Amino acid sequence: MKHMKKTALAAVLATGFATAAVAETVLIYTEGGPNRGTRAAALQGFADNVKEISDGDLAIDIHWGGALMKLTATLGGVRDGAADMGTVLSAYEPKRLMAFGIGDLPLASSDPWVGMRAMYELMTTNQEMIDSFAAENVVYISNYTSTGVNLNCTGDHRIETIEDIKGKKIRVGGTYAKVLNDLGANTITMGYNEVYQALDSGLVDCEAGYLYTLEGYKLYEVLNHTALANWGQLTGFGIAMNKDVYDGLSQEQQQVLAKAGDQLVDDFARAQIEQMSVIVDGLRSGDIGRKVEVVEFQDRDKLLEASAKYRNEWAGEVSKLGIDGDGLWSAYTALIAKYENELETKGYPWNR
């Protein structure tokens, strides 16, 4: 437990009597993104909840902006103990987090709450998924989502139809890169901390990305056009913790992380859903910092059709690891349907 620190605090009262020392376990968290935007606020909220629920026994020290390591290196860093916890994406570790990549396969559903709830239940109850993380010496704690994928372009470039994709230089990752390659794009994969410069320099014409990153990474400063495709979402995107450190915590501390992780799903979904319309309105009006044209992508159904074959490809690859790919897919899509039904019949938890 190299980075899990114990500090003792003692206060001496005016009467001369000393209080008992209060021990605090501090977990080092590596975050590749900046300390701004919707997801950063949700992560800070998670850390605050951990401290509150544990009555100060457990705390998380977040290192923002890739100060410890880049987002692309987080899995290895957490696995090897360079940090206790961190934000991981299956798109940046497609082989090591192949099973987790089930959340990155484009589905018709792009609702943030539905996607994260389905992934959270799958990751905390399905033994194959739990074991897939344990094989990397990490433990799943909670989930984020990218929200639906949109197509954001610079200058005179724009993507409003399937035909517009051909020949464009597009920053994109994971399955989405494969689909856009099939549709004639020249795709480039890079971490989000590099996207601003790539767009600004002309290295890429467009990026397949998300509303919250337009704000968090200030991409609106270099974009001229956004097409809202709401193409699936990335839920292979969450919080992983070093398994040795996790196993060294008390059962009560583990339960604190579970409770805060569960709460993060609802908190982040609510923030995302509320913020998406704010960002779209801000882009259109310029209130976000600069005016960007926003339109609806015209061929969403064609994007989903072009994505379908990669579900079978994923299931075949994951099965080579000894995991029941078809069974996992059935379990995941059943959970998507479960939470879509709950949303339809009961609404979001925060509105009940």
Backbone hydrogen bonds, N-H to C=O, Kabsch-Sander energy under -0.5 kcal/mol:
donor,donor_aa,acceptor,acceptor_aa,energy
4,M,1,M,-0.7
5,K,3,H,-0.9
5,K,26,V,-1.4
7,T,24,E,-1.1
9,L,22,V,-1.1
13,L,11,A,-0.6
13,L,17,F,-2.5
16,G,13,L,-1.9
19,T,11,A,-2.1
22,V,9,L,-1.7
23,A,21,A,-0.6
24,E,7,T,-1.2
25,T,57,D,-3.1
26,V,5,K,-1.9
26,V,24,E,-0.6
27,L,25,T,-0.5
27,L,59,A,-2.9
29,Y,27,L,-0.5
29,Y,61,D,-2.8
30,T,85,M,-2.4
31,E,29,Y,-0.6
31,E,63,H,-2.6
36,R,34,P,-1.6
41,A,37,G,-1.9
42,A,38,T,-1.9
43,L,39,R,-2.6
44,Q,40,A,-2.5
45,G,41,A,-2.1
46,F,42,A,-2.1
47,A,43,L,-2.2
48,D,44,Q,-2.5
49,N,45,G,-2.4
50,V,46,F,-2.3
51,K,47,A,-1.9
52,E,48,D,-2.3
53,I,49,N,-3.3
54,S,50,V,-1.8
55,D,52,E,-1.3
56,G,51,K,-2.9
57,D,54,S,-1.3
59,A,25,T,-3.0
61,D,27,L,-2.9
62,I,60,I,-0.8
63,H,29,Y,-3.0
64,W,62,I,-0.7
65,G,33,G,-3.5
66,G,31,E,-2.6
67,A,64,W,-1.5
73,A,70,K,-1.5
74,T,71,L,-1.1
77,G,73,A,-2.0
78,V,74,T,-2.9
79,R,75,L,-2.7
80,D,76,G,-2.2
81,G,77,G,-0.5
81,G,78,V,-0.7
82,A,77,G,-2.6
83,A,77,G,-1.0
84,D,28,I,-1.4
85,M,28,I,-2.2
86,G,240,A,-2.0
87,T,30,T,-1.4
88,V,86,G,-0.5
88,V,238,G,-2.7
90,S,236,G,-2.9
92,Y,89,L,-1.0
93,E,89,L,-0.7
93,E,90,S,-0.7
97,L,93,E,-2.8
98,M,95,K,-1.1
101,G,97,L,-1.2
102,I,99,A,-1.8
103,G,100,F,-1.7
104,D,101,G,-1.9
105,L,102,I,-1.1
115,G,111,D,-2.5
116,M,112,P,-2.4
117,R,113,W,-2.5
118,A,114,V,-2.3
119,M,115,G,-2.2
120,Y,116,M,-3.0
121,E,117,R,-2.3
122,L,118,A,-2.2
123,M,119,M,-2.9
124,T,120,Y,-1.4
125,T,121,E,-1.1
126,N,122,L,-2.2
127,Q,125,T,-0.6
130,I,126,N,-2.2
131,D,127,Q,-2.8
132,S,128,E,-1.8
133,F,129,M,-1.5
134,A,130,I,-2.1
135,A,131,D,-2.1
136,E,133,F,-1.6
137,N,134,A,-1.9
138,V,133,F,-1.9
139,V,241,M,-2.4
141,I,239,I,-2.6
142,S,239,I,-0.9
144,Y,237,F,-3.5
146,S,234,L,-1.4
149,V,231,W,-1.2
150,N,209,G,-3.7
151,L,227,A,-2.3
152,N,150,N,-0.6
152,N,207,E,-2.8
153,C,225,H,-3.2
154,T,205,D,-2.4
157,H,154,T,-1.9
164,D,161,T,-0.5
165,I,162,I,-1.4
166,K,162,I,-0.5
166,K,163,E,-0.9
167,G,184,G,-2.9
168,K,165,I,-1.9
170,I,168,K,-0.8
170,I,186,N,-2.3
171,R,206,C,-2.3
172,V,170,I,-0.5
172,V,188,I,-2.2
176,Y,173,G,-0.8
177,A,173,G,-0.8
177,A,174,G,-0.8
178,K,174,G,-1.2
179,V,175,T,-2.2
180,L,176,Y,-2.3
181,N,177,A,-2.4
182,D,178,K,-2.2
183,L,179,V,-1.4
184,G,181,N,-1.8
185,A,180,L,-2.7
186,N,168,K,-3.1
187,T,185,A,-0.7
188,I,170,I,-2.4
194,E,191,G,-2.0
195,V,192,Y,-0.8
196,Y,192,Y,-0.6
198,A,194,E,-1.9
199,L,195,V,-2.6
200,D,196,Y,-2.7
201,S,197,Q,-2.5
202,G,198,A,-0.8
203,L,198,A,-1.1
204,V,198,A,-1.7
205,D,169,K,-2.4
206,C,169,K,-2.1
207,E,152,N,-2.8
208,A,171,R,-2.7
209,G,150,N,-1.7
209,G,207,E,-1.0
214,L,210,Y,-1.1
214,L,211,L,-0.6
215,E,211,L,-1.0
216,G,212,Y,-3.0
217,Y,213,T,-2.2
218,K,215,E,-1.0
219,L,213,T,-0.7
220,Y,214,L,-1.4
221,E,218,K,-1.6
222,V,219,L,-2.0
223,L,219,L,-0.9
224,N,153,C,-2.9
225,H,153,C,-2.0
226,T,293,E,-2.6
227,A,151,L,-2.4
228,L,226,T,-0.6
228,L,295,V,-3.1
229,A,227,A,-0.9
231,W,149,V,-1.9
232,G,107,L,-0.7
232,G,230,N,-1.0
234,L,147,T,-0.6
235,T,103,G,-1.6
235,T,233,Q,-0.8
237,F,235,T,-1.7
238,G,88,V,-2.2
239,I,142,S,-2.1
240,A,86,G,-2.5
240,A,238,G,-0.5
241,M,139,V,-2.2
242,N,84,D,-2.9
243,K,137,N,-2.4
246,Y,242,N,-2.6
247,D,243,K,-3.0
248,G,244,D,-1.1
249,L,245,V,-0.6
249,L,246,Y,-1.5
254,Q,250,S,-2.3
255,Q,251,Q,-2.1
256,V,252,E,-1.7
257,L,253,Q,-2.0
258,A,254,Q,-2.0
259,K,255,Q,-2.5
260,A,256,V,-2.7
261,G,257,L,-2.5
262,D,258,A,-2.2
263,Q,259,K,-2.1
264,L,260,A,-2.0
265,V,261,G,-1.1
266,D,262,D,-1.0
267,D,263,Q,-2.6
268,F,264,L,-3.2
269,A,265,V,-2.1
270,R,266,D,-2.4
271,A,267,D,-2.2
272,Q,268,F,-2.8
273,I,269,A,-2.8
274,E,270,R,-2.5
275,Q,271,A,-2.3
276,M,272,Q,-2.3
277,S,273,I,-0.8
278,V,274,E,-0.9
279,I,275,Q,-2.9
280,V,276,M,-2.3
281,D,277,S,-2.5
282,G,278,V,-2.4
283,L,279,I,-2.6
284,R,280,V,-2.1
285,S,281,D,-2.2
286,G,282,G,-2.0
288,I,282,G,-1.4
289,G,286,G,-1.6
292,V,283,L,-2.8
293,E,224,N,-1.7
295,V,226,T,-2.5
297,F,228,L,-2.1
298,Q,160,E,-2.9
303,L,299,D,-1.7
304,L,300,R,-2.2
305,E,301,D,-2.2
306,A,302,K,-2.2
307,S,303,L,-1.1
308,A,304,L,-1.0
308,A,305,E,-0.6
310,Y,307,S,-1.6
311,R,308,A,-1.5
312,N,308,A,-0.6
313,E,309,K,-1.5
314,W,310,Y,-2.2
315,A,311,R,-2.3
316,G,312,N,-2.2
317,E,313,E,-2.2
318,V,314,W,-2.8
319,S,315,A,-1.6
320,K,316,G,-0.9
320,K,317,E,-0.6
321,L,318,V,-1.3
322,G,319,S,-1.7
323,I,318,V,-1.4
325,G,323,I,-1.5
328,L,324,D,-2.6
329,W,325,G,-2.4
330,S,326,D,-2.2
331,A,327,G,-2.2
332,Y,328,L,-2.6
333,T,329,W,-2.7
334,A,330,S,-1.8
335,L,331,A,-1.6
336,I,332,Y,-2.2
337,A,333,T,-2.3
338,K,334,A,-2.2
339,Y,335,L,-2.4
340,E,336,I,-2.2
341,N,337,A,-2.3
342,E,338,K,-2.1
343,L,339,Y,-2.3
344,E,340,E,-2.2
345,T,341,N,-2.4
346,K,342,E,-2.9
347,G,342,E,-0.7
347,G,343,L,-1.4
351,N,348,Y,-1.9
352,R,349,P,-1.3
